[in-house]
Amino acid sequence: MRIQVLCTDTGVRIGDTKGAALHLRGISHAFASLGHQVEVVGVAPSTQHASASFDVPVNLVPHMGRAAGAERERRKVATVASVGALAHRVAARFKPDVIYERLSLFGDAGVEVARRGLCRHVVEVNALLAEEEAAYRNLVRVDEAQRIEASVLGAADLRVVVSAELAAGVRRYAPGRATTVVPNGADARLFSDLPDRIEARRSLSLPLAASLLVFTGTLRPWHGLDIAISALVELGEDVQLVVAGDGDLQPDLYRHAQRLGVAHRIHWLGTIAHDRIPVLLAAGDIALAPYPELPSFTFSPLKLYEYLVAGIPVIASDVGQVSDVLGHGRSGRVVTPGDPRALASTIRAELSDPTVGREIAARERQAGLVKHSWTDRAAAILTEIAKLPTPQRCDPRGPHALAR
């Protein structure tokens, strides 16, 4: 099968190391590892050679630069058109059987590419973006974004959704189309061989004797890092926090730590190369996913699956897919969302008697290298694609009307 992976999102740049870009790379590589021909079309990365990390051909348009407000949205729309034009050219040469598109704000390019090429159109949904952008980024063109999103979801032959909670929202938003849940995953090859703890700490210039809590990911309001910082107040001086990630919230988080008197106990590593994440997790005692209490939790946290395949004990908020994956406490400790004292108490309990937690983490690592791998995720997607009818003729009503 020939699979053309398409992403028009200016924030998900091909070869970058944020979670969404890692997801895109992971699933693209996994399709190829299962014997399929894959080409990727998207936005050029933030560094010149980052796309070299892809093992499949990539086709890129330049990023238009960062902006805010209405200008940011104008650039997103322009990028959709630019990536879409490139996708048409690639499809004319590559002749894909499937357009596998990551849902993007204002992103309607895949519908027409699939229609012209008589391809099945599969849309991967990681969030309902118009709703998310309106809540967190003051989206200006709300009606337009919602209209396009509903149209794309309503036309897709298959929606691949990362959580059951999100799937329910997608079905309400655009009912009547095939929808399957396939969570995030981890690169099993990358995590197959880990250094010992002391070696890992030395390589990252981290303290050898302290108890290290680890957080990875982009610094966003819904990730709850402020809760982990607040929890440090309740813990001894020898408990320190290591943060691998960057984002606009970092100055606010640093000031929060200063106000609480714990800034000296936080190691801000910034964004580190993804192939260093296994080393970081090998250096830690506990990995944290301290999500706050949210009106709805529809995420599939990539960090959670990487924590599990790294074999580090996990403490996470008792929410959504996180609770399900951790077996509501059987595969890692879960705590009340948004409660720093509850988080601190659970950290203290884990550090005081780490044997059971480490045994659980070792067991989950061995199982997770198989059941949470990108290859496993890609195989599940391909099984659902195989159930779709093959388009037989062009129909002006669009790809959803073909061969029905």
N, C-alpha and C positions, 0 to 999 in steps of 0.2 A: 504494500500500500504506500502511496505517496501522500505525505502529510505536510501541508504548508501551515506552519505556526505563525500566527499574526498577532501583533500587539501594537496598538496606536497610542498607548498611554505615555505621555511625556515623563511621567514619574517612574516608569518601569523600563529602564534603559538596558539594552542588550549587553550583558556582561558585567553589569554593576553587582554590588554585593548586598543590597537591601533585600529583605525577605521576598518581595514580589518578584524581583529579578532572579533570585535563586530558584524560586518555584518554576519560573519559565524555563530556565536552563535545565533544571532537574527533569522536568517532564519531557522536554525536547530530546535530551540525551537518552532518556529511558525508552522513548518511542524508537529511536535509532538502535539501541541495544537489543531490542526485540525483533530486529530485522527489517524495519521499515525505512524508506527513504524520507528524509526530513530536510526542509529548508525553513529558515526563520526570517521573518520580515518585521522590522521594528525601528526603534529610535537609537541612534548611536550612543555609546556609553560616555561617562564623564571623563574617562581617561582614554588615551589614544589606542592602547593595545588591549583593553579589557575584553573586547569581544573575541580575542584569540583564545579565551577560556572555553569557547564553544567547540564541540567536536563535530558539529554539523555546519553546513554553509549558512552564512548570515547575510542579509541584504538590509542596508541601513540608510536612513535619512538623517541629516544633521539635527541636533537638538537646537531649538530656537532661543534658548536662554531662559533663565528664570524671570518671572514677573509676578505681579499681584493683581487681585481684583479682576476687573473686566478684561484687562490686557492679558492676564494669565489664561483666561478662558478663550480669548480670541486666538491665542497661540495654540491652545489645545485643539481647537476646531481646525486651524490651518494644518496642524500636524496630522490630524486624521486624514485630511485630503491628500497630503503629501505621501504618507505611508500607504494610503489606499491606491494611489496611482502606481507606486512601486510594486505593490502587491499584485495589481493587474498584470504588470509586465512579467513579474516572476511566474505567475500562474500560467501565462501564455506559453512560457518556455517549459516550466516544470510539469504542467498538466496534473495538478494534484487530484487525488480522490476525495480528500477531506481538507476543508479549511478549519483549523483549530484556533479559535480566536479567544484571547483573554478579554473579557468585558472591560471596556474603558469608557471614561466620561466622554460623551459626544461621539463615541466610536461606533460608526455604522458601516465601516469599509467592508467588512467580511461578507455582509449580506449580498452585495452586488458582485463581489469577486466569485462567491459560490454560485450565484445565479448564472453568471456568464459562463463559468467553467463547468456547469452541471456537476458541482461538488456537493457533498453533504456538508452542512455547516454546523459545527459544534462550538458552543460558547461556554467557556470556563468562567464561572462566577465566583469571585472571592468576596464581593460585597455588592450591595445595591448602592451604586456610587453617587447617584444624584441625591439620595437621602443622606448619605454619609457626608458629602461635600456641603450640603445645606446646613447640616448640624455643626460641622467642625471648621469649615473654611469659608463661610459666608458666600455661598454660591450665588452669583448674580442671575445667570440664565437658567433658573430652576425649571421653568416649564419646558423649555427646549430640551434640557438634559433628560428630564423624565419622559418626555415624548419619545426621544430617540431610544432610550433604554428599554422602554416598554415595547417599542417596535422591533428592536433587535431580539429581545427575549421571546417575543411572540412569533418571530419568523424562524428561529433556530430549529434545526432538526433534533438537536439534543442539547440540553443544558447540563453541564457538569458542575455541581455545586459543592463547596468545600465543607458544609456542615448541614445537619438535619434542620437546625433552626433557620438557616439561610434558605434552604430549599423550600420551607413552608412560606417564607416571604416571597420567593420567586414565583411560586405557584399562585399566590394571591395576586401578585403584581401582573403576571401574564399567564393565565391558566391555559391548560389544554395541550401543552407540549411535553415531550418526553424529558424527564428530569432524573438525574442520578446523583447520589452523594459519594464523592471521593475526597477524603481529607488530604491535607498537606502531608508531606513525607520528609525523608532525609536521604542524603547521599551515602549509602551504605559503604561504598568504596572509600570515601573520605574518612569515615570513622572506623574502618576495619582494624587499624593499628594505632594504638594510643601510647604516648610516652608515660613514664611513671610521674607521680605527683611532684617530686622534687625537681626532676629534670624540666618538667613543664613550667614550674614557677620560676626557675632560674632563667629560662629562655624568654620569659615575659617580664623579668625584673620585678617579680612579686615577692612579698615577704614569705620566708620559708616556714615560719612557725605559727603564723596567724591562722585563724579559722576564716576561710574565704567563702563568701556568698557571691554567686555569679549571676549576672543578668546580661542577656544578649538581645539586641534588636534596636530598631529605630526608636528614638525617644519621642513618643506620642502621648497625648493626654490619656488615652484609654489603656495604656500599658501598665500604669500604676507604679512606676518607679518611685514616685514621691512617697508611696506607702512603705516601700522597702527602706528608704532613707529614714523615715520616721521611726521605723522599727529598730533601727540602730541605737536609738536613745535608750531602749529597754535592755540592751545587750552589753556585755562587757567590752572593754577597750580592745581585747584581742580578737574580736569579731569585726571583720572588715568586708567592704562591698567592692566588687570589681564590676565595672560597667563597660561593656563592649558595644558601642553604638553611638550614634550622633543624631542631632536633630535640633530644630528650633527651640525646643524646651530646655536644652542643656543649661543655658544661663539661669533660668528660673529654678531648675533643680539644684544647681550649685548654690544659689542664694538660699534656698530652702535648707540645704545641709549646713550652711554657715550659721543661719539663725538657730538651728538646733544644736550647734556645737559638735557636729560629727563630720565636717568636711574633711578633716585630716584622716579619716578612716575610709575614704572612698578613693578608689583608683580609677580614674577616667581614662580608658584606653582609646576612646574615639572609635571610628570605624576601622576594623582590622580586616586583613585579607581573609576570605572565607576559609581558605585551607589552614588558617591558624585557629579557627573555632574549636576543633577537636583538642588542640593543645591547651587552649584556655579552659575548656571544661574538664580536662584531665587535671588541671591545677586546682580546681575548686573542691570544696567540701559539700556544698549544697547549691543547686541551681534554683532560681526563683522565677515564677511567673505570677506576680502579685496584682492581678487585675482588680480594678475598683468595682464597686457595684454600679452596673450599667442598666438602662431601661431594657435593653435586649443584648444578648451576647451571641453573635452569629459567627464568630471567628473560628478559624482552624489554625492555631498558633504553630508556625514552623519551628519556633524555638523549642516547643514542647517535645516534638519528635526528635530533634537533635539532642536535647537533654537525655532522652531515653536511650538512644543508640550510643551515647557517650558513656553510659553506665554511671552517671552521677545521681545521687539522691535528689528528688524533686520535691519542692514545696510550692504549691500553686493555689490560686483561688478556686473555690468550689463553684464553678460556673460552667454551663454549656458543655461543649465538647471536651474541655479540660477535665471535668469531673468524670465523663464517660471513659476517656482514655486512661485515666489513673484509677479506674475501677472504684471511684468514690472512696479512695483512700487505700486500696489494696496494692496499688502499684506506685504509690507516692503519697505524700501527705497533702491533704487539702484543708484550706482554712476559709473562714468567713471573708468574703470580698470586702476590701476597703477598710480593714481593721488592723492597724499597725500592731496593737498589743497582742492580738491573736496570732499574727504572723511571728512576732518576736517570741512568744511562748512556744510556738511549734518549732522554731529554729533552735531555741534553747533545749528543747526535749531531744531533738535530733542530734545535736552536738554532744549532749551529755551521755547518750548511749547510741553510737552510730552503727553498731554491728548489724542490727536488723535492716536498717535503711540501706546499708551497703550491699547486703545480701539481696535485697529486693532489686536494687539498681543493677547488679550484675546479672540477675535473672532476666530483667526487662531488656537489658542490652542484647543478650543473645537472641531473644525472641524478636526484638525490634529491628535488628539488622535484616531480617527477612520481611516481617509483616508491616514495617513502616518504611520500606525502601521505595524510592521513586519507581523502580521497576515494577513493584507490586501495584503501585497506583496506576501506572500506565497500562498494565495488563487489564485492570478493572475497567478503565476507560475504553480500551480497544474491544473488550467484550460487549460493551453497550453499543459502540459504533457498528459492530458487526450485525447487530439486530436491525439497523436502519435500512429501509429500502434504498436501492441504488437509483439515482435520478436517471430517467430514460429520455426525457425530452425537455426542451426549454418551455417554460410556462410564464407568461407575463405577470402572474400573481406572485412570483418569487419562489425561493427554494422550498418553502414549506408546502407548496402545492404540487411539487414534482413527484411523480410516481406514487401517488396516493390513491 
